[in-house]
Amino acid sequence: MNNVDAVQTALGTEHAALWTYGMVSAFLGNQAAAVAEGANAHRARRDTTERWLRDKGATPNPPAAAYLPPSPVSDGPSALAALVAVEQDTCAAWRGVLERTDEAALRTSALDALTTAAVRATRWRKAAGTTPASITMPGVASG
């Protein structure tokens, strides 16, 4: 996998995150500001990622029509679980970019994306009452 392929994969997680944030907003009205903040951050990252791909002569992959969360979303707790999952997926994808590039600007952007997704995942774990709220190595499969 090269830089462009890794960034396309990360773009896919940004598309999935935006879709997921839109879906869960119906179940997390009491956290509407945090949901909107997360969606806006993923929208900005998506736009930046699409620009990077175009600058490299690649056509950004479009979003899918819909995404399947790891488990059905039907209430607040399941919505929080979906947000944790999508942020974890985003961490893993951006970590993949970090592992595949020596380009300084791309590494900086990928590290920022990984870090901010890890912080959002921690926020959603805390909201769900999950312990531990933070994990040791965001973006790395556990166990």
N, C-alpha and C positions, 0 to 999 in steps of 0.2 A: 504494500500500500504506500503510495507516495503522498506528498503534502496535499495535493488537490483532492485525492480520494479521501484522506483523513478529514479534511475540512468539509467535504461534501457529507461525510458521515455526521460530523458535528452539526452541520446545517440541518440535517434530518432531525436531530434531537431538539434543535431550536424550534423547528416546525411543530414537532410533537408537544413540546412544552407549551407553546402558544395555544394549541388546540386544547390541551388539558386544562390550562388556566381558564379558558373560556367555559369549558364544561363544568368545572367544579365551582365556578362563581355562584351558581344557583344554590349550592349547598353551604356556602361559607359567607353568607351575608354579614355576619358579625365580624368578619375579617376582610371586608371588601377592600379596604385600603391596602392591606398587605398583598391581597390577590392581584389588585391592579398594579401595584409596584412590581411584583414578579412578572406579570404579563408584559409590562412596559420594558423591563430589563431584557426579557427574551426577544421582544420585538426589535429593540435597538441592536442586540447582538446578531439577530438574524439579518438585519439590514447591513451591518458592518461585514458580516460573513459573505453575504451575496456580493457586496462591492469588491471584497478581496478576490473572490473567485472570478468575477468579471475582469478585474485588473490582471489576472493571470491567464486570461483568454479562455476561461472555462464558463460554461453555462450552468448557473446554479440549479440544482435539482428543485423542482417545485414541491410544495407540500402535498401530502396524501389527502384524499377527501375526508378521511377520519382516521383516528388512531384507537387502538384497543388498550385500555389500561390493564395492568396486571390482574386486577380483580374488579368486579362490578362496582360502580359508584352509585350509591343510593342514599347517602346521608353524609353528615359532617365527618365522622371518623373515616369513612371510605374515601371521601374527597381528600382529606389530609394525607392518607396513605398514597393516593394517586400522585399528589404533589411531591411527596418524598421520592417516590419511584422515578418520576420524570426528572427531578433534579439529580438524582443519582446517575441516571442514564446520561444526562448532560455532562456531569463530572467525568464519567468514563470516556465519553467521546472526546472531550477537550484534552484529557490526559493522553489519549491516543494521538492527538495532534502534537502535543509536546514531545512525545516519544519519537516522532517521525520528521522533525524539522530542526534545522540549525539556523533558520532565518530568524534573526533577533526580533523583528517587529511581530512576526507571527507567534513566536514563543511568548512574548509579552502579552499579546492578546489572548492566547490560549490559557495562559496562567491566570489572567484576570477572569476569564470565563469560568475556569475550574473553581477558582476561589469564591467567586460570587455565587455560583451554583451550590457550593458546599455550605456557604453561610445560609442560603435560603433553605436548603435541606434541613439544616440544624434548626432553623426557625420553625419549620413545619413539624419536625419531630417533637420539639418542645410543646407546640400547640396541641399535638396529639397525646402528650404525656408519655412519649416513648423514652426509655432510658437504655443506654446513654443517648443523650440528644445529639452529641457529636460523635463522629467516627474518626479513627486514627488516620486512615489513608483514603480520603475521598477519591473516587474514581477507580479504585482497585477492588476487584471482586473479593468478597470475604469468604473465608472458610472452607 
